[in-house]
Amino acid sequence: MIAWIRWYLREVSGEADYDRHCRRHLQDHPDHPVPSRREYEAWRAAHKENHPQTRCC
C-alpha cells in the first residue's frame, strides 16, 4: 500500500517525469550529460509555452 501511495504521489507531482526523461536521455544520447532538474524544468516550461494544447474535453 505504501509503495502505491509513493508511486501515485511521484506521478502527480511530476517527479517521475524527470526520472523518465533522464532514462530516455541516457538511452538516446549516452555521450551527452544528463540535464539537471532545473534545466529540465526550464526546458519543459519553454516547451509548454511554445506548444500550447487546448482541449475541450
HUWO-V292831 format. One line per field, one symbol per residue. psi: psi as a letter, one per 40 degrees, with the letter a starting at -180 (. if undefined). burial: b if it has 9 or more other ideal C-beta (glycine too) atoms within 8 Angstrom, else e. Layout:
psi = ???
burial = ???
//
This chain:
psi = ddddddddddddeeddddddddddddddgdeiihiidddddddddddddegihhid.
burial = eeeeeebebbeeeeebebbebbeebbeeeeeeeeeeeeebbebbeeeeeeeeeeeee
//
